[in-house]
Amino acid sequence: NTRLLLEEAPGQAPTIAHYAIKVAPFDRGALQARLKDIGARVIPSTDEPEVVRFADNNGIVLEVRVAQ
């Protein structure tokens, strides 16, 4: 069930801007605390409680999502 979506951004160099992974259920608070400890920028996702979003040091946004 792996999916890959590529979108063309006219006038921009190819880059990875965002990706997501599905994982087993996890402790959202513990994950967010650890991400902050290592310097990641946690991005609020209050509308999706099963998701934790953060940006790495290159500005790439990652979603960790509970697999259903």
Biotite code that builds the C-alpha atoms (Angstrom):
import biotite.structure as struc

atoms = struc.array([
    struc.Atom([0.000, 0.000, 0.000], chain_id="A", res_id=1, res_name="ASN", atom_name="CA", element="C"),
    struc.Atom([2.829, 2.412, -0.753], chain_id="A", res_id=2, res_name="THR", atom_name="CA", element="C"),
    struc.Atom([1.892, 5.511, -2.704], chain_id="A", res_id=3, res_name="ARG", atom_name="CA", element="C"),
    struc.Atom([4.067, 8.231, -4.146], chain_id="A", res_id=4, res_name="LEU", atom_name="CA", element="C"),
    struc.Atom([2.697, 11.529, -5.417], chain_id="A", res_id=5, res_name="LEU", atom_name="CA", element="C"),
    struc.Atom([4.836, 13.815, -7.535], chain_id="A", res_id=6, res_name="LEU", atom_name="CA", element="C"),
    struc.Atom([3.656, 17.309, -8.330], chain_id="A", res_id=7, res_name="GLU", atom_name="CA", element="C"),
    struc.Atom([5.208, 19.690, -10.817], chain_id="A", res_id=8, res_name="GLU", atom_name="CA", element="C"),
    struc.Atom([5.876, 23.214, -9.562], chain_id="A", res_id=9, res_name="ALA", atom_name="CA", element="C"),
    struc.Atom([6.320, 25.400, -12.646], chain_id="A", res_id=10, res_name="PRO", atom_name="CA", element="C"),
    struc.Atom([9.290, 27.725, -12.373], chain_id="A", res_id=11, res_name="GLY", atom_name="CA", element="C"),
    struc.Atom([10.800, 25.902, -9.389], chain_id="A", res_id=12, res_name="GLN", atom_name="CA", element="C"),
    struc.Atom([13.651, 23.443, -9.139], chain_id="A", res_id=13, res_name="ALA", atom_name="CA", element="C"),
    struc.Atom([12.651, 19.867, -8.246], chain_id="A", res_id=14, res_name="PRO", atom_name="CA", element="C"),
    struc.Atom([12.574, 19.356, -4.486], chain_id="A", res_id=15, res_name="THR", atom_name="CA", element="C"),
    struc.Atom([10.909, 17.336, -1.753], chain_id="A", res_id=16, res_name="ILE", atom_name="CA", element="C"),
    struc.Atom([8.602, 19.594, 0.235], chain_id="A", res_id=17, res_name="ALA", atom_name="CA", element="C"),
    struc.Atom([6.482, 17.141, 2.207], chain_id="A", res_id=18, res_name="HIS", atom_name="CA", element="C"),
    struc.Atom([6.091, 13.439, 2.899], chain_id="A", res_id=19, res_name="TYR", atom_name="CA", element="C"),
    struc.Atom([4.131, 11.236, 5.268], chain_id="A", res_id=20, res_name="ALA", atom_name="CA", element="C"),
    struc.Atom([4.553, 7.845, 6.878], chain_id="A", res_id=21, res_name="ILE", atom_name="CA", element="C"),
    struc.Atom([1.943, 5.652, 8.510], chain_id="A", res_id=22, res_name="LYS", atom_name="CA", element="C"),
    struc.Atom([2.923, 3.971, 11.762], chain_id="A", res_id=23, res_name="VAL", atom_name="CA", element="C"),
    struc.Atom([1.426, 1.894, 14.564], chain_id="A", res_id=24, res_name="ALA", atom_name="CA", element="C"),
    struc.Atom([-0.380, 3.854, 17.308], chain_id="A", res_id=25, res_name="PRO", atom_name="CA", element="C"),
    struc.Atom([2.013, 6.052, 19.304], chain_id="A", res_id=26, res_name="PHE", atom_name="CA", element="C"),
    struc.Atom([2.127, 8.510, 22.203], chain_id="A", res_id=27, res_name="ASP", atom_name="CA", element="C"),
    struc.Atom([1.606, 11.850, 20.457], chain_id="A", res_id=28, res_name="ARG", atom_name="CA", element="C"),
    struc.Atom([2.807, 13.942, 23.412], chain_id="A", res_id=29, res_name="GLY", atom_name="CA", element="C"),
    struc.Atom([5.986, 11.902, 23.839], chain_id="A", res_id=30, res_name="ALA", atom_name="CA", element="C"),
    struc.Atom([6.789, 12.146, 20.126], chain_id="A", res_id=31, res_name="LEU", atom_name="CA", element="C"),
    struc.Atom([6.244, 15.910, 20.056], chain_id="A", res_id=32, res_name="GLN", atom_name="CA", element="C"),
    struc.Atom([8.416, 16.373, 23.169], chain_id="A", res_id=33, res_name="ALA", atom_name="CA", element="C"),
    struc.Atom([11.240, 14.316, 21.659], chain_id="A", res_id=34, res_name="ARG", atom_name="CA", element="C"),
    struc.Atom([11.040, 16.210, 18.370], chain_id="A", res_id=35, res_name="LEU", atom_name="CA", element="C"),
    struc.Atom([11.341, 19.507, 20.242], chain_id="A", res_id=36, res_name="LYS", atom_name="CA", element="C"),
    struc.Atom([14.294, 18.088, 22.222], chain_id="A", res_id=37, res_name="ASP", atom_name="CA", element="C"),
    struc.Atom([16.205, 17.420, 19.003], chain_id="A", res_id=38, res_name="ILE", atom_name="CA", element="C"),
    struc.Atom([15.370, 20.831, 17.526], chain_id="A", res_id=39, res_name="GLY", atom_name="CA", element="C"),
    struc.Atom([12.625, 19.943, 15.063], chain_id="A", res_id=40, res_name="ALA", atom_name="CA", element="C"),
    struc.Atom([9.908, 22.523, 14.485], chain_id="A", res_id=41, res_name="ARG", atom_name="CA", element="C"),
    struc.Atom([6.595, 20.864, 15.412], chain_id="A", res_id=42, res_name="VAL", atom_name="CA", element="C"),
    struc.Atom([3.716, 22.125, 13.265], chain_id="A", res_id=43, res_name="ILE", atom_name="CA", element="C"),
    struc.Atom([0.269, 22.187, 14.909], chain_id="A", res_id=44, res_name="PRO", atom_name="CA", element="C"),
    struc.Atom([-2.214, 19.704, 13.447], chain_id="A", res_id=45, res_name="SER", atom_name="CA", element="C"),
    struc.Atom([-5.168, 20.199, 15.781], chain_id="A", res_id=46, res_name="THR", atom_name="CA", element="C"),
    struc.Atom([-7.631, 19.299, 13.015], chain_id="A", res_id=47, res_name="ASP", atom_name="CA", element="C"),
    struc.Atom([-6.046, 15.843, 12.617], chain_id="A", res_id=48, res_name="GLU", atom_name="CA", element="C"),
    struc.Atom([-5.413, 14.246, 16.034], chain_id="A", res_id=49, res_name="PRO", atom_name="CA", element="C"),
    struc.Atom([-3.876, 11.121, 14.454], chain_id="A", res_id=50, res_name="GLU", atom_name="CA", element="C"),
    struc.Atom([-1.086, 13.185, 12.835], chain_id="A", res_id=51, res_name="VAL", atom_name="CA", element="C"),
    struc.Atom([2.112, 14.786, 14.102], chain_id="A", res_id=52, res_name="VAL", atom_name="CA", element="C"),
    struc.Atom([3.724, 17.191, 11.625], chain_id="A", res_id=53, res_name="ARG", atom_name="CA", element="C"),
    struc.Atom([7.187, 18.648, 11.901], chain_id="A", res_id=54, res_name="PHE", atom_name="CA", element="C"),
    struc.Atom([9.816, 20.300, 9.735], chain_id="A", res_id=55, res_name="ALA", atom_name="CA", element="C"),
    struc.Atom([13.376, 19.044, 9.586], chain_id="A", res_id=56, res_name="ASP", atom_name="CA", element="C"),
    struc.Atom([16.449, 21.265, 9.418], chain_id="A", res_id=57, res_name="ASN", atom_name="CA", element="C"),
    struc.Atom([16.063, 21.510, 5.609], chain_id="A", res_id=58, res_name="ASN", atom_name="CA", element="C"),
    struc.Atom([12.475, 22.731, 5.889], chain_id="A", res_id=59, res_name="GLY", atom_name="CA", element="C"),
    struc.Atom([10.988, 19.459, 4.622], chain_id="A", res_id=60, res_name="ILE", atom_name="CA", element="C"),
    struc.Atom([7.667, 18.748, 6.318], chain_id="A", res_id=61, res_name="VAL", atom_name="CA", element="C"),
    struc.Atom([7.072, 15.214, 7.577], chain_id="A", res_id=62, res_name="LEU", atom_name="CA", element="C"),
    struc.Atom([3.768, 13.762, 8.775], chain_id="A", res_id=63, res_name="GLU", atom_name="CA", element="C"),
    struc.Atom([3.711, 10.811, 11.136], chain_id="A", res_id=64, res_name="VAL", atom_name="CA", element="C"),
    struc.Atom([0.215, 9.355, 10.851], chain_id="A", res_id=65, res_name="ARG", atom_name="CA", element="C"),
    struc.Atom([-1.431, 6.483, 12.709], chain_id="A", res_id=66, res_name="VAL", atom_name="CA", element="C"),
    struc.Atom([-2.211, 3.661, 10.275], chain_id="A", res_id=67, res_name="ALA", atom_name="CA", element="C"),
    struc.Atom([-5.860, 2.682, 10.327], chain_id="A", res_id=68, res_name="GLN", atom_name="CA", element="C"),
])
